[in-house]
Amino acid sequence: MYTADMKFVDTHEWVRSEGGNEVTIGITHHAQELLGDLVYVELPSIGQAIKTGDTIGVVESVKAASDLYSPVTGEVTAINDEVVSDPTLANSEPHAAGWLFKVKLADVAELDGLLSADKYKALIGG
């Protein structure tokens, strides 16, 4: 579930390199479990400049709403329209079809400072 090709942040977003300086970002399986059935997703705009730690969107469930935080600095290059139309994709496949958006990184080296799968699992007690 939390694979070696993924990096994580303590706000429960994951980052996967797509080669070069592009990454795909989503919420973790743990996050979607805590939230429950998602009913709404608000994502950043394509072309939007984002910085690490910025609030860039919202995910809402029947139980709670949670801000999305940018795990990296760069420019949004794509959003997953399918997850906007059907937020439950982020529940059923949070690390695959339920990805949220893609970013062109300002500095690829920033990935080195993110949590490994093992460190994230330790953080969430799993």
C-alpha positions in Angstrom: 0.0 0.0 0.0 2.7 2.5 0.9 5.4 1.7 -1.7 9.0 2.6 -1.9 8.4 4.8 -4.9 6.2 7.1 -2.8 7.1 9.9 -0.4 4.9 11.2 2.3 4.3 14.2 4.6 2.8 14.3 8.1 -0.3 16.0 6.8 -1.1 12.7 5.0 -0.5 13.5 1.4 1.7 11.3 -0.8 4.0 12.2 -3.6 5.2 9.9 -6.5 7.8 11.0 -9.0 6.7 10.6 -12.6 10.3 11.1 -13.9 12.1 14.4 -14.5 10.6 17.1 -12.3 6.9 16.0 -12.4 5.2 14.4 -9.5 1.7 13.1 -8.8 0.1 13.9 -5.4 -2.9 12.5 -3.5 -4.1 11.7 0.0 -3.0 8.6 1.8 -5.0 5.5 2.5 -4.7 6.4 6.2 -6.2 9.9 5.5 -9.2 8.6 3.6 -9.8 6.0 6.3 -9.9 8.8 8.9 -12.2 11.0 6.8 -14.6 8.3 5.7 -16.7 8.5 2.5 -15.6 11.6 0.6 -18.3 13.7 -1.0 -16.4 16.8 -2.2 -12.9 17.6 -3.4 -11.6 21.1 -4.2 -8.2 21.2 -6.0 -5.8 23.9 -7.0 -6.0 25.3 -10.5 -3.8 24.2 -13.4 -0.9 26.8 -13.7 -1.2 27.7 -10.0 2.1 28.3 -8.2 2.2 26.4 -4.9 4.6 26.3 -2.0 5.3 23.6 0.5 2.8 23.9 3.4 0.3 26.1 1.5 -3.3 25.2 1.9 -4.3 24.4 -1.7 -7.6 22.6 -1.5 -10.2 20.8 0.6 -11.5 17.2 0.9 -14.9 16.8 2.6 -16.5 13.7 3.8 -19.8 12.9 5.5 -17.8 13.1 8.8 -15.4 16.0 8.4 -13.7 18.5 6.1 -9.9 18.6 5.9 -7.6 21.1 4.2 -5.1 19.8 1.6 -1.6 21.0 2.0 1.0 21.2 -0.7 3.9 18.7 0.1 6.1 20.4 -2.5 6.9 23.7 -4.3 6.2 24.1 -7.9 3.4 24.6 -10.5 0.2 22.6 -10.9 0.2 20.9 -14.3 -2.9 18.7 -14.1 -5.8 17.9 -11.9 -7.8 14.7 -11.7 -11.2 15.7 -13.0 -12.5 12.2 -12.4 -11.9 12.5 -8.6 -13.6 15.9 -8.6 -16.6 14.3 -10.3 -16.5 11.2 -8.1 -14.6 11.9 -4.8 -15.1 8.2 -3.7 -12.2 7.4 -6.1 -10.0 8.9 -3.4 -11.5 6.3 -1.0 -11.4 3.2 -3.2 -8.0 3.9 -4.9 -6.2 6.7 -3.0 -2.8 5.7 -4.4 -3.9 5.0 -8.0 -7.1 6.3 -9.8 -7.8 8.6 -6.8 -4.7 10.8 -7.3 -5.5 14.5 -7.0 -3.1 16.6 -9.0 0.3 16.8 -10.7 3.1 19.3 -10.1 6.2 20.4 -12.0 8.7 20.7 -9.1 10.7 23.9 -8.6 13.5 21.7 -7.1 13.6 17.9 -7.5 15.9 17.7 -4.4 12.9 18.7 -2.3 11.7 15.1 -2.5 14.7 14.0 -0.5 13.3 15.8 2.6 10.0 14.0 2.5 9.1 10.9 4.6 9.9 7.4 3.2 7.1 4.7 3.3 8.7 3.2 6.4 8.9 6.5 8.2 5.3 7.3 7.3 4.1 3.9 8.5 5.9 4.5 11.8 4.2 8.0 12.0 0.7 6.5 11.7 1.5 3.6 14.0 1.4 0.9 11.3 
